[in-house]
């Protein structure tokens, strides 16, 4: 599969996330797809493997933030690897709107997503100005 096709896959994947369309998302991943969330009890976050686990895990953000959107996405692909940069926006139950910048790192296999690893900026209120 060419880089252009992988970029089209990442674009379609982002659109499906924003439609909150679990069936479309699952159609774009391999049966043994690995999804590593940005947070969790391990250094890699929380790991979900396979379609059954992804069916339960991927909609988590939609349940927490019913208006969840990943916007301003840009995608870059090289061979069997891809990166998406995005801004997440959602409204907390108390009405506070959150905004977080993040990156997903993908591995492709046979025209589908075989791995998705999420990294995000954490909003911290402090005087830290480090790099």
C-alpha positions as MATLAB code, in Angstrom:
seq = 'XXXXXXXXXXXXXXXXXXXXXXXXXXXXXXXXXXXXXXXXXXXXXXXXXXXXXXXXXXXXXXXXXXXXXXXXXXXXXXXXXXXXXXXXXXXXXXXXXXXXXXXXXXXXXXXXXXXXXXXXXXXXXXXXXXX';
ca = [
       0.000    0.000    0.000;
       1.350    3.434   -0.903;
       1.923    6.347    1.454;
      -0.967    8.195   -0.220;
      -3.270    5.267    0.545;
      -2.030    5.134    4.137;
      -2.665    8.869    4.445;
      -6.201    8.320    3.116;
      -6.656    5.552    5.699;
      -5.555    7.879    8.520;
      -7.905   10.591    7.255;
     -10.826    8.112    7.148;
      -9.884    6.819   10.615;
      -9.949   10.364   12.041;
     -13.307   11.051   10.407;
     -14.756    7.823   11.860;
     -13.511    8.831   15.331;
     -15.297   12.164   14.983;
     -18.512   10.452   13.840;
     -18.170    8.132   16.865;
     -18.481    5.224   14.407;
     -17.060    2.096   16.043;
     -17.910   -0.184   13.103;
     -16.000    2.013   10.665;
     -13.004    2.161   13.015;
     -12.915   -1.607   13.455;
     -13.099   -2.110    9.683;
      -9.795   -0.211    9.339;
      -7.729   -2.238   11.829;
      -6.230   -5.722   11.781;
      -7.856   -8.460   13.877;
      -4.871   -8.408   16.229;
      -4.525   -4.614   16.319;
      -2.762   -3.178   19.375;
      -3.984    0.123   20.795;
      -1.927    1.759   23.528;
      -3.810    4.575   25.258;
      -2.020    7.691   26.489;
      -2.717    6.922   30.134;
      -2.901    3.868   32.326;
      -1.073    1.855   34.936;
       1.923    0.929   32.761;
       4.634    3.063   31.130;
       2.887    2.437   27.770;
      -0.520    3.468   29.169;
      -3.272    0.906   28.843;
      -2.870   -1.724   26.114;
      -5.855   -3.156   24.250;
      -5.325   -6.027   21.793;
      -7.745   -7.427   19.225;
     -11.151   -6.455   17.899;
     -13.151   -7.450   20.995;
     -11.012   -5.305   23.315;
     -11.002   -2.406   20.845;
     -14.802   -2.547   20.545;
     -14.968   -1.874   24.294;
     -12.023    0.531   24.583;
     -12.340    2.898   21.627;
     -15.744    4.403   22.587;
     -14.527    5.275   26.112;
     -13.870    8.925   25.216;
     -17.285    9.238   23.580;
     -18.942    8.107   26.788;
     -16.934   10.543   28.906;
     -17.258   13.457   26.474;
     -20.334   12.984   24.243;
     -19.130   15.858   22.006;
     -15.549   14.475   21.711;
     -13.742   15.678   18.575;
     -10.205   15.236   17.289;
      -9.657   18.308   15.138;
      -6.906   19.992   13.127;
      -5.502   16.577   12.266;
      -2.431   16.329   10.074;
      -1.080   12.991    8.887;
       2.397   11.938    7.801;
       3.330    8.513    6.432;
       6.588    6.778    5.622;
       6.498    3.157    4.451;
       4.582    1.135    7.071;
       4.555    3.886    9.735;
       2.333    6.906   10.153;
       1.834    9.805   12.544;
      -1.245   11.915   13.170;
      -1.123   15.182   15.104;
      -4.433   16.457   16.461;
      -6.210   18.647   18.981;
      -8.804   16.919   21.157;
     -11.770   18.951   22.327;
     -14.598   17.831   24.580;
     -16.955   19.152   27.214;
     -16.796   17.880   30.784;
     -20.075   17.136   32.624;
     -19.632   20.411   34.550;
     -19.519   22.353   31.263;
     -15.758   22.951   31.183;
     -14.355   22.580   27.676;
     -11.027   20.783   27.516;
      -8.450   21.038   24.764;
      -5.411   18.763   24.491;
      -2.749   18.376   21.778;
      -1.676   14.865   20.923;
      -0.032   12.471   18.503;
      -0.880    8.953   17.390;
       1.882    6.734   16.006;
       0.613    4.011   13.677;
       1.977    0.830   12.134;
       0.256   -0.499    8.994;
      -0.067   -4.072    7.788;
      -1.965   -5.356    4.757;
      -3.687   -2.010    4.181;
      -4.990   -1.692    7.733;
      -3.867   -0.275   11.052;
      -1.975   -2.891   13.081;
      -0.897   -0.615   15.946;
      -1.952    2.768   17.339;
       0.068    4.336   20.151;
      -1.224    7.614   21.605;
       0.837   10.413   23.164;
      -0.623   13.673   24.443;
       0.301   16.869   26.184;
      -0.915   17.057   29.752;
      -2.360   20.361   30.908;
      -0.740   21.283   34.235;
      -1.342   24.527   36.051;
       2.014   25.578   37.511;
       4.884   27.984   37.055;
       7.062   25.376   35.282;
       8.483   26.769   32.058;
      10.792   23.941   31.069;
      11.153   22.327   27.671;
];
